[in-house]
Amino acid sequence: MTPLYTLYPSWISPEIIPGLPFRWYGMMYLVAFGITYLLFQRQVRTEKLGWSEDEVSNFFLAAILGLILGARLFGTFLYEPTGLYWRKPWLVFWPFDEAGRFAGFQGMSFHGGLIGVVVGTVIYARRKALDYWEWADRIAVSAPLGYTFGRLGNFINGELWGKVTTSPLGMVFPHAERFSTSEEWVRRVAQEAGMALDSARINLPRHPSQLYEAFFEGIVLWLVLWFLVRPRRPYKGFAVGVYLIGYGVVRFVIEYFREPDSGLGYIIKLGDPNAPIHTFTTLWNFSMGQILCFLMIAAGTGFLAWRKRASVREAASPRPARGGSGDASRKKKEARKLRKKLG
């Protein structure tokens, strides 16, 4: 019988150079930041916004610091099931294991990173009197392509695998949980996937959900935002709202293919309360990721409604210009055009 799965590539290693504390996961984050920065700068140049390189660099520094802090705090306090970091918060930013070996920062939350980016950039924008939604829209249409590489980093780490599957897309991850072949469902899945039952425990194929996320949350969402939303932005903040809704919807669906954290399982169980987390059995059990994505969708919808009303008020009575070095002149021109329209 032809196997209906692939093996995780044996040549992939989390370490860039074996024995040294440089890992592909961290490198992927650097690539993500770099791509987002270049796309942001491209908008500044092509739209002749006049924002200086120092302004953009400092804005990104605030975003990166906020992202790292938020992602790590959410990842450790919200997703770590034993309460270790609540008891020993000094370990949150301690990248070594109990044996003193460098292990990197295990546990980063996208939703925490998003909140951290917002907090960091809002604080910076207020201090520098920047027109925040002009800046936020441009980072919103740039970030998803960079995010693709963050998920590729998860794949290289061989972590965050999906649920068990018998589809041809299934992949056997070396560090995934092995199941007892004495269980009927395990034998059935193994038989359907074309796997030999030659041991007491077996590593079954999983959805490569990291790659699903890299493609849909990264590439597809970026294409929509960059080529459809960016050129037709009706008001400031529109791209931010679409990003929140778009990411929330895509991630919510992909969570059905991704195995929930073993220590958390399903948070809301409207379907079978005893449904296993390893296989898909019901649409009505929801993981922590799905709950946070639902909140993103709701927040994005409310945000768009608020920004639309606010934009009408701003157009009717334009305020004094604020922002980077190019914002003042641009807003004066917009005000003059508006006065001409109004007669």
N, C-alpha and C positions, 0 to 999 in steps of 0.2 A: 504494500500500500504506500502511495506517495505521501510523504509528510506534508501536512497543511500548516506549516509554521517555519520560521527561520530561527537560527541561533544568534544570540547577541554576538557581534563581531569580537573575536578573541584578541585582535590586535589593538583594540581601544583600551587605553589606560587613563585613569583620572589624573595621573601625574605627567607633567610635561617632560621632566627629566627625573627618572626614578631615583629616589633617595633624597631629593631636594624638595623644599616646601613650596613648589610652584605648580599649581593645578590648573587644568583646562577650565574648570568651572569659574575660577577667578578671572582667567583670561577672557572668557566669553562675556563676563560683565564689562570688562574694559572695552571690548569690541562693541558691545551694545551702547555704552556711553558715547564712544567715538562716532558711531553711525548716527545716533540721535543728534549729536552736536553738529555734524557736517550738514545734515538735512535742515537743521534749524538755521545755520549760517547761510545756507543756500537761499532760504526764504528771505533773510535779511538783505542779501545782495540783490536778488531778482526783483523784489518788491521795493527796493530802494528805501528801506525803513530808516536808515541812518543811525541804527543802534551801534555803538562802538564795540570793538572786540572785548574790551575790559568789562563792559556791561553784560555782554552775553556770557563771558567766561565766569563771572561772579554769580550770575543767575544760575548757571549750570552747577557751579560748586555748591550753592545752597540746595539745589535739587538732589545732587548726589549724596550729600551729607544727610538730608532728610530721608532719602530712600533707604540708605544703609541702616540708619537708626530705626526707622519705622518697620522695615522688613525683618530686622533681627528681633526687635521687641515683640512684634506680633507672632513671629515664628516660634519664639521660645515660650512666651507667656500664654499664648492662646492654643498652640498646637502640641506642645509637649505634655503628654498625658499624665506623667507621674508627679508633676508639681515641683520638679527639681529646681527650676529657675526662680520659682516663688520662694523656695526655702533658701536658695543660694544665689541671689541675683548677681553677685560678682562674677559668676561663671558665664553670664550672657555674652561677654566679649572675650572669653578665654578660649583660644583656638586649639588647645592641646587636650589630648585624652588623658585618662588616669595614669597611663604609663609614661607620660611626658612627651609623646609623639605628636607632631603637628598633624591635626586632622582637618583643619579648615573650619569654617563656620557652618555647621550642619543645622539647617533650619532657618529658612528665609521665607517670608510671606509676601506674596504679590500685593495683597490688599493692604497690608501694613506699609509696604513700600510706597504705594500710591498715596496713602494718607500722609506719610512722611514727606513726600515730594510736595504735596499741596501746602503743608504747614511750613516747610522750609522756604519755598518760593514766595508764599504770601508774606512771611516776615520780611524777606529781603525786598520784595516789591514795595511794601509799605515804608520801609526805611529809606528807599531811594525814590519814592513817589513815582513808581512806574505804573503805566496803564496795564494792570495785571491781566485782564482777559485777552488783550492783544498778544501778550507774551504766552499765556497759557494755551491759547488756540494753536499756536505754532509748535509748541512742544507736544501737544496732543496728536497732531498729524505726523509727527516725526518718530515718536517713541515706539510704536508697534514693531517697526522693522528691526529696531535694536533689540526689542524684547525676544524676537525670534532666537537670537543667539543665547539668551539666558536659558531658554528651554533646551537648546542643543547642549548646553552645559549640564543640565539635569540628565540628559540622555547619556552623555559621556561618563557621568558619575554612575550610571546604571541604577538610578533611583527614580522614585515617583512613577513606577510602572503602573499599567492599567489592570483591569479585571481580567480574569481567565476567559479565554475565547477559543473557539474552534475555527475561526475564520482564517483565510490565508494570510491575513495581516498579522497574525499572532507571532510573538517573539518570545523566546525563552531567555529571561534575564538571570544571570548567574547568582545574584544575591537575593532573588525572590524567595518567598516562603515555599517550602516543599510540603506536599500533602500526602497523607497516608493512603496507600493503594488499597487498603481494606474498605475504604468508603466507596459506595456505589457510584456517586456522582463523579468521583475522581477517575474511576475505571472507565466510565462512559466517555468523559471528555478526552481521556488519553486515547481511547479507541478511535473516536471521531477524528482526532488530530493525527492519527497514525504513529503514536508513540508506543514503544515497547514497555511492558510492565515487568521489569527485571529487577526491581528492588522494592524495599518496604515503603519508601517515600519517593515521590516524583515531583519534578519541577515542571509545571504545566505552562503552556504558552499564554502570554498576556498581550493585551492591547499596548502598543507603544505610544501611550497617551502623551508622552513628552513631545513626540513628533507631530501628533495631531495638533497640540497646542502651538508648537512652533509654526505650523503652516497656517492654521485658521486664525489664531489670536495674533499672530505676527504678520505673515505675508498678506493674507486675504484682507484682514482688517486694515492694514497699512494702505493697500491698493485702494480700498473704498475711501478712506479718509484723505489720502493724498490726491487722488485723481477726480473724485466726485464731490467731496465735502469742501476741501480747501479752496477750489476756484469759485465756489458758489456760496460762500459763507454769508448768510443774510444779516447776521449781527454778531457782535463780539460775544464769545463764550459758546457759540454754536458748536464748534468742533469739539470742545471739551464735553458738552452734553452728549453728542453723538458717540464720542469715544467711550464714555461711561456706559451707555446703553449697549453699544456694539460689543465691547469686551464682555460685559455682564452676560449677554445672551449667549455668545459663543462659548464662554467658559462654563456657563450653567449646563449647556448640552454636553460638552466634553466630559464634565464631571460624571456623567452616567457611565463613561468608559474607563474612568480612572478609579483605582481602588482607594477608598477613604483611609485616612490614617488609622492604623490598627488600634491605637489607644483611644480613639474617639468614636470610630464607626459612624453610624448615621445619627445625626443630632435630632432630626424630626422624623418620626416613623408613622406616616399615615397609611402605609401599606402593611406588608407582613412585618410585624415587630421582630421576628426571629430570622429575617432574611440575612443570608451570609453577605459579608462585604466583598468576598472574592469573586462573585459572579453577579451578573445582572439578572434580577428577578422581578423588580417592580419600579414603576415610575414615581411612586409616592413616598419613597424614603429619600431623605435629603441630607447631604453631607454638609460640613461646615463651609466648604468652598461654595456650595450652591446657595446657602443662606447669605453669605457675604455678597455673592453675585446678584441675588435678588435685591439686596439693599442698594447695590450699585445701579441696577436698572431703575429702581424707584427714585433714587437720588438724581440720576441723569434726567429722567422724565420731569421731575419737579424743577430741576435746575433750568432746563430749556424753557419751561413755562415762565419762570421768574425772569430769566434773561430777556425773553421776548418782550415782556411788559416793560422791563427796565430800559430796553433799547428804544422803545417808543418815547418814553419820558426823556431820555437823553437826547434824542433827535429833536424833540420839541423845544428843549431848553439846554443847549450845549454848555457844559461846564468849562472852566478854565483848563487849558491843556496841561496834562501831566504825562510823565513818562521819560523814556530815554531821550538822547540828544536829538533824535529825528521825530519824536512824537509831537512836539510843540508846533512846528511849522505845518505838519500834515493835518493836525486838528484845526488849525486856523483856516486852512484851505477848505476843509470839510464844512466848517461853520459858514464861510463865505458862500459856498455852493448852496447850503441849506437856506441861507437868507434870500438868495436869488430865487430859489424855488418857491419860497413863501411870498415873494413879491416885495 
